[in-house]
Amino acid sequence: MSAALALLADIKVAHSVFALPFAILASFLAAADGGAIDWSRFGPQLSLIVACMVLARTVAMLSNRLLDRDIDARNPRTADRSLPAGTASVALARASIAISSLAFILCCGLFGILWSNWWPLLLSVPVLVWIAAYPLMKRRTAMCHIYLGMSLAMSPLAAALAISPQSWGQPVMWLLAAMVMCWVAGFDVIYALQDVEVDRQEGLHSIPARLGVGRALWISRLLHAAAVAALVAIAATDAQLGWMFIAATIVVAALLIIEHATVGLWGTSRIALTFFMLNGLVSMVLGAAGIVDVLQYSAGSPRGDEHEQIRDVDGSTAVNILRPTAGTPGPNDQQEIGHIDRTVSVDILDTSTFPVDVHRQC
């Protein structure tokens, strides 16, 4: 039990906060899609998204610790981790990776079993291979920081695909992924400042080890500027995200400025502040603000099973209109109205202004 706890402490499950809020936000965006959220469906789906995120990150972190155990043993900063220190065995790490991987694949498969969406299951193994390969990238290219950013950037895309495959092509999802990629790559460059000399001795290809600290910091600043630009683009292009998300974007820009100022003043001696606390705030602020905006937007949209009752001029006859689930109907949509012994077809000619013109064919 102590070995398992030591291994669990090494992978720092609490740091799931970096990617998890973006996956949850993408889930809300996909579930609402301009309309109201069907909570009877979305609630269980969201629970599976959270489980998949924790399991996938566990696989990635355990793979990192397993593949890097010899390098960690020669690095004074990481020599006391459970695998190089011998408090946890390699066999335990491998078994934990296998169990977490199988649990992840099972959770992905439930999307197909319960909601006939087999995309998560089909992509589950490729995703696990991708996120587990990050330690190998450090041995090959200084672009390993971008690779790590891309690994976490899959979170909102994967969540959207699991909730609603149709939402996967929406610009907001890809802009959110771009933001995550640039943001993560930027703070991973800062994190690598701790191990510049060790990376050079071990032949690892981090940007600070390859280009030097000064250039690395400028690359990190540019990556974070690109992340803020992506947030501005998101706020400008998606109607579901309003003033809360705009305010969060401003807060995030300020947090990133503080992060770089902190590194400039104290170097890596305050890494707990710059890497963990500030970046944790970035993800939580954006995730929470975005979710509040989506909920407020969807609150004004009718549910898929919501009906509106309309009475004739004399008030004697009632008909029910079934509202569509997602958003307002298109200009060529028709709504069928059941009316006692007749069917009335309503052609909505213009949904941009109200009241709309309609034709009734009895």
N, C-alpha and C positions, 0 to 999 in steps of 0.2 A: 504493500500500500504506500509506503514512504517513497519508493522509487517512482510509482505512478504520480504521486503528488509533486515530486521534484520535476518530473517531465512536464506535467501540466503547468507548473510555475514557469518553466522555461518558455512555453509557447504563448504565455500571457493572453488568455482568452479575452480579457477586458479590452485588449487593443483591437478587437473586432469592430470597435466604435469607428475606426477610420473608414471602412467601406460600408458597413451595415446601414447607416442612415441613407446613403444614396440608393441602395437596393430597395429600401422601404419606400423612399420617395418615388422612385420609378414605378414601384408596384401601385402606389396610389394613382399616379398619373395614368397608368395603363388601365386600371380598374374603372376610373372615372371617365376618361376619354371624352371630356366635355359634357358628360351627363352625370347622373346620380350613380352612386356605388351600390351594387347588390351585395350587402354584407353577408347574406347567407352563403354566398359563394366565395366572396373575397376574404372573409375571416379565416376559414381553413387554409386558403391559398397563402395568405400572409404568414401564417404559422409555419407552413412548409418552407417559405422563402427564408425566414429567420433560421430555421434548422439547417437548411442547405448552406447558408452563408457561414454559420459557425463550423459546420463539418468541413466545408471546403477550405476554410482558413486553417483549421486544425491539420489537415493533410499537408497544406503548403508549409506551415511552420515546422511540423515534424520532419518533413523532407529536408528542409533547410538545415535543421539541427543535425540530422543524420548524415547528410552529405558533407557538411562542413565541420564535423566533429574533430578531425585531425587538425584542421586550420585553427579552430577555436582553442584547441589544447595549447597551441603555440602563441596564442594572443593573450597577453595578461588581462585584458578587459573581459574576455569570455572564457578563460580557463576554468572558472568555477561552475560553468553550466553542467547540467546533470550528466550528459553523455561523456564529455572529455574528463570530467571529475570522477566518473565511475559510479555515481549514485543511482544511475539508471542504465539499464543494459541496452545494447543494440537490438537484441531480440524483442525487448519490450517496445522499443520505438517502431520497429517494423510491424509488430502485431497491432500497435495502435494505428499506424497508417492504414493497414489492411481493413481494420474494423471501421474506421472513420470513412474510408473510401466506399465500402459496401453500404454503410448507412446513408451516405450521400447519394449513391446511385439508387437506392431504394426510395428515398424521398423524391428524387427526380421522377422515378417511375410512377409514383402516386399521382402526379399531374396527368399522366396518360390514363391510369385506371379510373380516376375519379371524374376527370373533365375532358377526356379524349384529346389531350394535348401531349403528344409524344416527343415534342422537340427537346424538353429538358432531359429526357432519358437518352435520346440519340446523341446529345452533345455532352453528356455527363463525363464520359471517359476522356474525350479530347480536352475538356476543361481541366480535369484533374492533372493530366499529363503536362499541360501548359503551365499551370501554377506551381507544380512541383519541380519544374526545370529551372527555376530562377537561380539556384546556386551554381548550376552549370554555366549559365550566361556570364557570371562574374569571372569565370575562367577564360572566357572567349572574347568579350567585347566590353568597351566602356559604355555601350548603350544598354547595359544591364539595368540602369535606373529607369530608362524608358520601358524596358521589358516588364519591370515590376509595376510601373504605372499602368501599363496595358492590362496586366493581370487583375489589378483592382478595378480598372475601368470596365471590365467585363461584368461587374456586379450589377449596375443599372440595366445594361442590355439584357443580361440573362434573366433578371427579375421581370422585366417587361415582356420578354418572350414567354416566360412561364405563365404570367397572368393573362396575357392576350397577344397571341402571335401577330395580330394585325397592327398592334401598336409599335412593333419593333422598328418599323421604317419611319417613325415620326422624328422630325429633326430634333425635338427636345431631348430624346433619348441619346442621340449621338453627340449632341452638344454637352450633355451631362457626362457622358463617357469621356469626352475630350477634356473636360474640366478636371475630372478625377485623374486622368492620366498625367496631365501637366502638373497638377498639385502634388500627387504622390511622387513623381519623378523629382520634382523640385525639393521636397523635404527629404527624400532618400539621398540626394547629393549632399545635403547638410549633414545627415546622419553618418555618411561615409567619411566625413572630416575627422572622425575619431580614430580612424584606422589607416591613415595615409601611409605611414611608414611600414606597418604590417602588410598592407596590401601590396606595396612595392616589393617587400621581401618575399612574399608568397607568389608574386606574379599575377595578382588579381587586377582586373581592369576597371577599377572605379574611375570616375571622372576626376576627383581630386588627386588620385595617385597618378593619373595619366597627364593631366593638364596643370596641376598645381592648385593650391587653395584659392588664390585670387580669381583665376578664370572660372573655377568651379562655382564660386559664389555668384559670379555674374550669370552663369548658365542657370543656376537655381533661381535667380531673380527674374530672368526672362521667362522661365517656365511658369513661375507664379503669376507673372503679368499676363501670360497667355491664359492661365486658368481663370483669372478675373475677367478677361475679355470674353471667355466662353460663358461665364455667368451673366454678363451683360447681354450677350446674344440670346441666352435662354429667356431672360426677363422680357426681351423685346419681341420674341417670336411666339411664346406660348400664352394664350389667354387665361389658362388656369392658374398661372402664377402671377400674383399681383404685388401689392405694396409690401407685404411681409417679406416676400422673397427679395424684392429690391432693397429693402432695409438690411436684410441678411447679407446681401452682396456687399454693401458698404461696410458692414461689420467685418466680413471676411477679408476684404481688402486691407482694413486697418490691422487685423490680426496678423496678416502676412507681413505687413510693414514692420510690426513689432517683432515678429520672428527674426527677420533679417537684421533689425537693429540690435536685438539681443545677441545674435551670433557675432555681429561686428564689435560689440562691446566686450563680451566675455568669452568668445570662442565656443568651444564645445563643453566648457565647464558647467554650463546651465542647460545641457542637452535635455534634461527631464522637462524643463520648461518649454524650450523651443520645439522639441520633437513631439512630446507626448501631450502636454496640456494644451498648448495653442492649437495644434493640429486636431486634437480631439474636439476642441471647441468649434473649429471650422466645420467639421462634418456634422456635429450636432445642431449647430445654429442653422445651417443650410437645410438639413433634413427636416427639422421641426418647423421652420418658417414655410418651406415648400408644402409640407403636409397640411398645415393650417390653411394656406391659400387654396389648395385643392379641395379641402373639405368645405370651405366657404363658397367656392365656386359651384361645387356639386350640390350644395344645399338648396340652391335656387333652381335645380333641374329636377323634373319629375322622375320617379322610379319607373322601371320598365313595366311594372304591373299596375301603374297608377292610371286611373280613368278619370276623365272629366265629363261631367253631366251637362248637357245643353238642352234647353227647353225651347219649344216653338214659341212664336210670338204670343200666342194666346195662353202660354204657360201650361197647356194640358198634356203635352206629349214630351217625353224625355228620351234622349238617345245618349249613348255612351261612346266616347272617343278613346281608343286605346293609344296612349302616347308611346312613341318609340323610346327604346332604352337609351341610346347614345345621342345626345344633342338634339338640335332642331332638325326637322325633316328637310330634305333637299327640295329644289324647285319642281322636280318632276315626281316627287313622292305622292302616293295616294294613301288615304286612310279609309278603311272600310267601316261603315257605321251600321251596326245591326239595329233595325227599327221595326219591331213588331213583325209585320208581314211583308216588309219590303227591305231592300238594301240600297243605301244611299252612298254614292261615290263622291268623295270630296277631293277636288284637285286644288292643291295649295299652289297658287301662282306666284306669290312673292312672300318669302318668310323674313325679309329684312325690315319690313314695316308692318305695323298692326293698326287697325284690323286688316286682315288679308281678304282678298277677293276670292270667292268660292263659287263653283257651279254645282247645283244639285240636280241629279238625274234620278227621277223617281220611277 
